[in-house]
Every structure is written in structure tokens, then in C-alpha cells.
């Protein structure tokens, strides 16, 4: 029997760490970069399905039809009197699967976090409501965002843009929690995690010059404690967009040096430059000029490709394990903060 790519990736991730070699990552800061060994991952917990689903409006517009879904994983013991941190997850442009059958990487990520007492919400920007809203506005069912965005970017509706629109979806999810939509989640202990198209979305939600923050100086991305963006499209169509931005909250960026889908470049001094190099340098300069903002922390995993979560290889498996460890450690750390 031939395993699907997703099943093969899940199988590979279940191998013991002893069976996999180490790889390396370039790390910034400090500046200049450091090179660190990255341990291969241990066993990944079996995936779990969401426990509930909520609906809430995007912050994109005042149109009540522009609604999103939040797929929730609730840890044992979480309640209105025992609130827990919440990780908001933005999937890539192919979406998170379906509520009844999320994609494997999100089920196993959720299982890992829930086992550590941390809640998860997968922010589904490609819900039926959003799909119907876009089709009604553009009268073109060919957009088909429920099954992934059209690969021809010129045909993508603006309502599905990674850096123009989806940051408003992330903020909409955060505001829904602040307004009590998830009684067991602590609104003061939220982080955002995104992959690919979703990585660009959470990156945009953190940029100081993104309209979601410029027009909401006390909210927006500031509702989050930290942002983790994996293999995003750092160019965001042009480096001119939000070019002077740094983070309104701390931002951790993760890329693969073998990523040919959204080539990131390398940290300054490490080799070829690219969109993420420029984005990192711009944030560094903006943060130096404004102490209230944050430079970007960058982990460039050597040999890892785009979508490392679903493509098995030693560098990809190590990147997956290391990145999840960072997310889990930060989220668990929030539990003890008052």
C-alpha cells in the first residue's frame, strides 16, 4: 500500500528521535547570526478532532455576512473559572481541512498543545460563510476558496488575500475571545501561529504599519502575546508594503533554506538575500527607531522545504519538532503569568 504524502509525513514524525539525524538552523538575533544544532523530534501525539466550533465576524468589514469559523480544542480542566492560554492557528491557502476532519498536522499540533493544558482555535478563513460572501460579492463561483485558493494569484478575490485581509480575520478571532466567545480561554494570553498563506496572515497582523494596527492603536495585533509565522511569503507582493514595519508584539519567523515556493533568502551574513531578509532588516531598523516596537526573531532551518509539516525528510521533521517545541514552550509559559 502506498501512503499519501500526508500519511507518510505523519508516519515519519512518529519515528523515534534516535532514528533521525540532527540538522542545523541559522538563528537571528543575535546579530550576526548563529548556527545551532536542531534535535530530531520524538514521537508526535495521535491527532484529535476539535471539541466545538464557533462563528464570529472578521474585522475586515461591517458586513454581517462576512463571518468565519473557529474550530476549538479545549484542554481538560479548562473552564470559565480556570481559563487557559489560547493558540490561534491560521492554516495555509489550502485550508485546514473540514471541521469533522481537520488536516493531520493541525490535529497533531492541537493534541500536543492540549496535552500541555493549552487551548487551540483554528481560524477558518475559508468557511462556508466566507465562501458565500465572496461569491455573492464577485459572482464567480470559480474562486472556490473552500477547497483552496486559485493558484493564479491574479484571480484570487481580495477577500482571501494573505496580507491584506487575513490579518483582520486573526484580529477578529482575538476580539471574539476578548468578548467572551470562548469562556474557558484567557483573552490576555493569546498567541497566533500561521503556516504559508496563514504565516503571511499572522505576520501582517503583527506589523506596526499594517492598517489593522494603524487604525487600532490599542488593539489589533496587540491583543496577542506573540506571533509565530512559518514559511510565509515575506514579500507580500512587494517589499514596499509596510516597509517600515516592526512588530507591535514579539514575532518569531521560521523558514526553510530549501524553500522554493516562497524563497525567503537567508539571515544577513549567511548568504543569498530574499524577501524575508529585507523584511527582517526593515523590522530591525524600525524597532531601533521606536523602542515600543519589536525586531523579528528568525530561525532558518537548514535543508527544510516549504510546508515542512507535511513533507517528510530529516530537515523537515527536525524543523517541525523544533518549531512546535518553541510554540508549546511559550504557550505553556503564559500559564504561570499573572
Secondary structure, DSSP 8 states (H G I E B T S, - for coil): ----HHHHHHHHHTS-GGGS--EEEEEESSSS-EEEEE------------SEEEEEE-SS-S-TT-EEEEEEE--TT-BTTB-EEEEEEE--TT--B-SSSB-HHHHHHHHHHHHTT-EEEEEETT-HHHHHHHHHHH--GGG-GGG---SSGGGS-GGG-TTTTHHHHHHHHHHHHHTTSSTTEEEEEEEEEEETHHHHHHHHHHBTTSHHHHT-TTSGGGG-SEEEEES--TTTT-TTTTTT--BSSEEEEEEETT--SS-----TTSS---HHHHHHHHHHHHHHH-TTSB-EEEEEETT--TTGGGS-SHHHHHHHHHHHHHHHHHHHHHHT--
